[in-house]
Amino acid sequence: MSSPTTGPVPYAGPSHADAGGDDQEPLQIDHNASHSDSDIDSAYESDEASRRTGSITSSIYHYEYENGRRYHAYRSGQYVLPNDDAEQERLDLQHHIWRLLLRGSLYTAPLQIPSEDDSPVGGHDADFRVLDLGCGTGIWAIDMADEHPAASVSGVDLSPIQPDWVPTNCAFHVDDYEDGWTYRDNESFDYIHGRALGGTVNDWARFYGQCRAHLKPGGWVEMQEYDAWIFSDDDSCDRAPWTMEWVNKLDEASRTFGKQINVANRHKQWMIDAGFVDVQEVVHRIPIGPWTKDEALKELGRFERVHMQMSVASHTPALFTRVHSYTPMQVQLLIEGVKREFRSKDLRLITIYRFIRGRKPTTDL
């Protein structure tokens, strides 16, 4: 199966190898706080105004363990990918791939972020506000804060896996962005960023409605997504039975779970339906392996082959055991079969990365 092509470009930058109900305030992560309990990340502070903060601060570290992988504790079971060291390495590798595609940039939206010299204030009081949804290891938010010290960058995730030491203009919160957002009117954002959010949202119309409601007039939303699917321009898919079984059953399981993963190609229309304007999508075809003649694609293919082997190990266990009732042995057999095909020099498999952005109108009709 073939798909649209937009060629990648080289990037020479560094590689980066339960409690709660709706509408509740997110738990703040303070990277300057200190705690005597070594089992609790020093990134969290206690909020004396909130009775629930103490219990959440401890309970969010009571991770769930399943099929040899570690999963988030806050809102347990709502997200099907692990948060352990192996998954964090995968997310940081994928971050490098995203930057390769953008020649080292972090976004495609035409943002007008003030320079540090032009901004009268910095840190969390900065006028230019950025929100990173599903921030994972925090690597995108940290890089964004480092490169734009006059901006205020906030990251949101279900897992407190971000590092202790971050730029002063960067903060992280444990929260579920499927809840009603609790930001005040004076906390609207100039830019909302999300990366690889497929499989995390049940109601995308509501999600984009909240994005639009919490953007400043003229502000931008950008999704950086990958298709949870495999393509080829020859008969490689026909010769990759393990891989095609995997992507088909993964899609089926995520639909049954209520949060479909393979939705990257629908974001553009969702943004348009939500009332965003100037909506644009850029599509990149990425080879799985260095089999192409193009040197930039060869480099991407090498990284993507490693990334996809890590991805199948992350995406499979929870959904296949919970939905398809696979045994741990069946899960492992499937993972190894797919990884073997990804490593094959005889297959020319392709996946797709997308950058989709839209702007909130300056005036609402």
C-alpha positions as CSV (number, residue, x, y, z in Angstrom):
1,M,0.0,0.0,0.0
2,S,1.4,3.4,-0.9
3,S,0.9,6.7,0.8
4,P,1.8,10.5,0.3
5,T,5.4,11.5,0.3
6,T,7.1,14.5,1.9
7,G,10.9,14.0,2.1
8,P,12.7,14.4,5.4
9,V,15.6,16.7,6.0
10,P,18.8,16.1,8.0
11,Y,19.2,17.3,11.6
12,A,22.6,17.5,13.2
13,G,21.4,18.1,16.7
14,P,22.1,15.9,19.7
15,S,20.3,12.5,20.3
16,H,18.3,12.0,23.5
17,A,18.9,8.5,24.0
18,D,-5.7,7.0,42.3
19,A,-7.5,9.6,43.0
20,G,-9.5,12.2,41.3
21,G,-12.6,13.2,39.5
22,D,-13.4,15.6,36.7
23,D,-12.5,19.3,36.8
24,Q,-9.9,19.0,39.5
25,E,-6.7,21.0,39.8
26,P,-3.6,19.2,38.4
27,L,-0.8,18.3,40.8
28,Q,2.1,20.7,40.5
29,I,5.6,19.4,40.1
30,D,8.1,21.7,41.7
31,H,11.7,21.0,40.6
32,N,13.2,23.1,43.4
33,A,11.4,21.4,46.2
34,S,13.1,18.9,48.5
35,H,11.8,15.9,50.4
36,S,13.3,13.5,52.9
37,D,11.5,10.5,51.6
38,S,13.7,9.0,49.0
39,D,10.8,7.0,47.5
40,I,9.1,10.3,46.5
41,D,10.4,12.3,43.6
42,S,11.7,15.6,44.8
43,A,9.9,17.2,41.9
44,Y,6.6,17.3,43.8
45,E,5.5,19.9,46.4
46,S,2.8,19.7,48.9
47,D,-0.1,22.2,48.5
48,E,-1.4,23.0,51.9
49,A,-4.6,24.4,50.3
50,S,-5.5,21.0,48.9
51,R,-6.4,18.1,51.1
52,R,-5.8,15.6,48.4
53,T,-2.3,16.6,47.4
54,G,-0.5,14.5,50.0
55,S,-2.3,11.3,49.1
56,I,-1.8,11.8,45.4
57,T,1.8,12.7,45.9
58,S,2.4,9.2,47.3
59,S,-0.1,7.2,45.3
60,I,1.1,8.4,41.9
61,Y,4.3,6.4,42.6
62,H,2.4,3.2,43.4
63,Y,2.8,2.0,39.8
64,E,1.0,-0.9,38.3
65,Y,3.0,-3.9,37.0
66,E,1.6,-6.2,34.3
67,N,3.3,-8.6,31.8
68,G,6.7,-7.5,33.0
69,R,6.1,-3.8,32.3
70,R,5.4,-0.9,34.6
71,Y,2.3,1.4,34.1
72,H,1.0,4.6,35.5
73,A,-0.8,4.7,38.9
74,Y,-2.9,7.9,38.6
75,R,-6.1,7.0,36.7
76,S,-4.8,3.5,36.5
77,G,-5.7,1.6,33.3
78,Q,-6.7,4.6,31.2
79,Y,-3.5,4.6,29.2
80,V,-2.2,1.3,27.7
81,L,1.5,2.1,27.2
82,P,4.0,1.6,30.0
83,N,6.1,4.3,31.7
84,D,9.2,2.2,32.7
85,D,12.8,2.9,31.7
86,A,12.5,1.0,28.4
87,E,9.5,3.1,27.3
88,Q,11.2,6.3,28.4
89,E,14.1,5.4,26.1
90,R,11.7,4.8,23.3
91,L,10.1,8.2,23.8
92,D,13.4,10.0,23.8
93,L,14.5,8.2,20.7
94,Q,11.3,9.2,19.0
95,H,11.9,12.8,20.1
96,H,15.2,12.6,18.1
97,I,13.3,11.3,15.0
98,W,10.8,14.2,15.2
99,R,13.7,16.7,15.4
100,L,15.4,15.0,12.4
101,L,12.2,15.5,10.4
102,L,12.1,19.2,11.3
103,R,15.8,20.0,10.8
104,G,16.2,20.4,14.6
105,S,13.1,22.5,15.2
106,L,10.5,21.6,17.8
107,Y,7.3,22.8,16.0
108,T,6.0,23.8,12.6
109,A,3.5,26.5,13.7
110,P,4.5,30.1,12.8
111,L,5.0,31.1,16.5
112,Q,6.1,34.6,17.4
113,I,7.9,33.9,20.6
114,P,9.6,36.9,22.1
115,S,13.3,36.8,22.7
116,E,14.6,36.9,26.3
117,D,15.8,40.5,25.8
118,D,12.4,41.6,24.5
119,S,10.5,40.0,27.4
120,P,10.1,42.1,30.6
121,V,9.4,39.0,32.6
122,G,10.4,35.4,32.4
123,G,9.8,32.0,34.0
124,H,6.3,31.1,34.9
125,D,5.1,34.7,34.6
126,A,6.1,34.9,30.9
127,D,3.4,36.3,28.6
128,F,4.0,33.6,26.0
129,R,2.4,30.4,27.4
130,V,3.0,26.9,26.0
131,L,1.1,23.7,27.0
132,D,2.6,20.3,26.2
133,L,-0.1,17.6,26.5
134,G,1.0,14.0,27.2
135,C,4.6,15.3,27.9
136,G,6.0,11.9,28.7
137,T,9.6,12.2,29.8
138,G,9.3,16.0,29.4
139,I,12.1,16.1,26.8
140,W,10.1,18.3,24.3
141,A,9.0,20.7,27.0
142,I,12.5,21.0,28.5
143,D,14.0,21.7,25.0
144,M,11.2,24.2,24.3
145,A,11.9,26.0,27.6
146,D,15.7,26.0,27.0
147,E,15.4,27.4,23.5
148,H,12.8,30.0,24.4
149,P,13.6,31.3,27.9
150,A,11.0,34.1,27.5
151,A,8.2,31.6,27.2
152,S,6.5,29.7,30.0
153,V,6.2,26.0,29.3
154,S,3.8,23.6,31.1
155,G,3.8,19.8,30.6
156,V,0.9,17.5,31.6
157,D,1.0,13.7,31.9
158,L,-0.5,10.9,33.9
159,S,3.0,9.7,34.9
160,P,5.5,11.7,37.1
161,I,8.5,10.5,35.1
162,Q,10.0,13.9,34.2
163,P,13.5,14.8,35.6
164,D,14.1,16.8,38.7
165,W,16.2,19.5,37.3
166,V,14.5,21.6,34.6
167,P,14.7,25.2,33.3
168,T,13.0,27.8,35.6
169,N,10.4,28.5,32.9
170,C,9.3,24.9,32.7
171,A,6.9,23.1,35.0
172,F,5.1,19.7,35.0
173,H,1.8,18.6,36.3
174,V,0.2,15.2,36.9
175,D,-3.3,15.5,35.3
176,D,-5.7,13.9,32.9
177,Y,-6.4,16.1,29.9
178,E,-9.6,14.1,29.2
179,D,-11.0,15.8,32.3
180,G,-12.5,19.3,32.1
181,W,-9.6,21.7,32.0
182,T,-9.4,24.0,35.0
183,Y,-7.2,26.8,33.7
184,R,-8.5,30.3,34.5
185,D,-9.3,33.0,31.9
186,N,-5.9,34.7,32.5
187,E,-4.1,31.4,31.9
188,S,-4.9,30.9,28.2
189,F,-2.1,29.6,26.0
190,D,-0.4,30.9,22.9
191,Y,0.5,27.4,21.7
192,I,-0.8,23.9,22.6
193,H,1.4,21.0,21.6
194,G,0.7,17.3,21.6
195,R,2.8,14.4,20.3
196,A,1.7,10.8,19.7
197,L,-1.6,11.2,21.6
198,G,-3.3,8.4,19.6
199,G,-4.8,5.9,22.0
200,T,-5.2,8.5,24.8
201,V,-8.4,10.2,24.0
202,N,-12.0,8.9,23.8
203,D,-13.7,12.1,22.5
204,W,-11.6,14.1,20.1
205,A,-14.3,16.6,19.4
206,R,-14.3,17.5,23.1
207,F,-10.5,17.5,23.2
208,Y,-10.2,20.0,20.4
209,G,-13.0,22.1,21.9
210,Q,-11.0,22.4,25.1
211,C,-7.9,23.2,23.1
212,R,-9.7,26.0,21.4
213,A,-11.3,27.3,24.5
214,H,-8.0,27.6,26.3
215,L,-6.0,29.2,23.5
216,K,-5.6,32.9,23.2
217,P,-7.2,34.4,20.0
218,G,-4.8,33.7,17.2
219,G,-3.1,30.9,19.2
220,W,-2.0,27.7,17.6
221,V,-2.6,24.0,18.3
222,E,-0.2,21.4,16.8
223,M,-0.3,17.6,16.8
224,Q,2.8,15.6,15.9
225,E,1.5,12.1,15.2
226,Y,2.5,8.8,13.6
227,D,0.2,6.4,11.8
228,A,-0.2,3.2,13.9
229,W,0.0,1.3,10.6
230,I,2.6,-0.2,8.2
231,F,2.7,0.4,4.4
232,S,4.8,-0.7,1.5
233,D,5.1,0.2,-2.2
234,D,5.8,-3.4,-3.2
235,D,4.6,-6.8,-1.8
236,S,6.5,-6.4,1.5
237,C,3.3,-6.2,3.5
238,D,2.2,-9.5,2.0
239,R,5.5,-11.0,3.1
240,A,5.2,-9.7,6.6
241,P,2.4,-11.7,8.2
242,W,3.4,-11.1,11.8
243,T,3.5,-7.3,11.3
244,M,0.2,-7.1,9.5
245,E,-1.5,-9.3,12.1
246,W,-0.1,-7.0,14.7
247,V,-1.2,-3.7,13.3
248,N,-4.7,-5.1,12.5
249,K,-5.2,-6.6,15.9
250,L,-3.7,-3.5,17.6
251,D,-6.2,-1.3,15.8
252,E,-9.1,-3.6,16.7
253,A,-8.1,-3.8,20.3
254,S,-7.7,0.0,20.7
255,R,-11.1,0.5,19.2
256,T,-12.6,-2.0,21.7
257,F,-10.7,-0.3,24.5
258,G,-12.4,3.0,23.5
259,K,-9.3,4.9,22.5
260,Q,-8.3,4.1,19.0
261,I,-4.5,4.5,18.3
262,N,-4.5,4.7,14.5
263,V,-6.2,8.1,14.2
264,A,-3.3,10.4,12.9
265,N,-4.9,10.9,9.5
266,R,-8.1,12.3,11.1
267,H,-6.6,15.2,13.1
268,K,-6.8,17.6,10.2
269,Q,-10.5,17.3,9.9
270,W,-11.0,17.3,13.6
271,M,-9.3,20.6,13.8
272,I,-11.4,22.0,11.0
273,D,-14.6,20.7,12.6
274,A,-13.6,22.4,15.9
275,G,-13.4,25.8,14.2
276,F,-9.6,26.2,13.7
277,V,-8.4,28.0,10.6
278,D,-5.3,27.9,8.6
279,V,-5.2,24.1,9.2
280,Q,-2.3,22.4,7.5
281,E,-0.8,18.9,7.5
282,V,2.7,17.8,6.5
283,V,3.2,14.1,5.9
284,H,6.5,12.2,6.0
285,R,7.0,8.6,4.8
286,I,9.7,6.9,6.9
287,P,11.3,3.7,5.9
288,I,11.7,1.0,8.6
289,G,15.3,0.3,8.1
290,P,18.1,1.8,5.9
291,W,16.9,0.2,2.6
292,T,16.3,3.4,0.7
293,K,19.0,5.1,-1.5
294,D,18.3,8.6,-0.1
295,E,20.9,9.3,2.6
296,A,18.6,11.4,4.9
297,L,16.0,8.6,4.7
298,K,18.7,6.0,5.4
299,E,19.5,7.8,8.7
300,L,15.8,8.1,9.6
301,G,15.3,4.5,8.7
302,R,18.0,3.2,11.0
303,F,16.5,5.1,13.9
304,E,13.0,4.1,13.0
305,R,13.9,0.4,12.8
306,V,15.1,0.5,16.4
307,H,12.1,2.7,17.4
308,M,9.6,0.3,15.9
309,Q,11.1,-2.7,17.6
310,M,10.7,-0.8,20.9
311,S,7.2,0.2,19.9
312,V,5.9,-3.3,19.3
313,A,7.2,-4.3,22.8
314,S,5.4,-1.3,24.4
315,H,2.1,-1.3,22.5
316,T,1.3,-5.0,22.6
317,P,1.2,-6.4,26.2
318,A,-1.7,-4.4,27.8
319,L,-4.1,-4.4,24.8
320,F,-3.5,-7.9,23.6
321,T,-3.8,-9.5,27.1
322,R,-6.8,-7.3,28.2
323,V,-8.8,-7.3,24.9
324,H,-7.6,-10.3,22.9
325,S,-7.0,-12.5,26.0
326,Y,-3.4,-13.4,24.8
327,T,-1.3,-15.3,27.2
328,P,2.1,-13.8,28.1
329,M,3.7,-16.4,25.9
330,Q,1.5,-15.5,22.9
331,V,2.3,-11.8,23.4
332,Q,6.1,-12.5,23.4
333,L,5.8,-14.8,20.3
334,L,4.0,-12.0,18.5
335,I,6.5,-9.3,19.5
336,E,9.5,-11.4,18.5
337,G,7.8,-12.3,15.1
338,V,7.2,-8.6,14.3
339,K,10.6,-7.5,15.4
340,R,12.2,-10.2,13.2
341,E,10.3,-8.8,10.2
342,F,11.4,-5.2,11.1
343,R,15.0,-6.4,11.0
344,S,14.6,-8.2,7.7
345,K,16.7,-6.9,4.8
346,D,14.2,-8.3,2.3
347,L,11.3,-6.2,3.5
348,R,10.7,-2.6,2.6
349,L,8.2,-1.5,5.1
350,I,7.1,2.1,5.6
351,T,5.4,4.1,8.4
352,I,4.1,7.7,8.4
353,Y,4.7,10.7,10.6
354,R,2.5,13.8,10.5
355,F,2.5,17.4,11.6
356,I,-0.9,19.0,11.8
357,R,-1.5,22.5,13.0
358,G,-4.4,25.0,13.2
359,R,-5.0,28.5,14.5
360,K,-7.8,29.8,16.7
361,P,-9.6,32.7,15.0
362,T,-8.7,36.1,16.3
363,T,-12.5,36.7,16.7
364,D,-15.1,34.1,17.3
365,L,-18.2,34.5,15.2
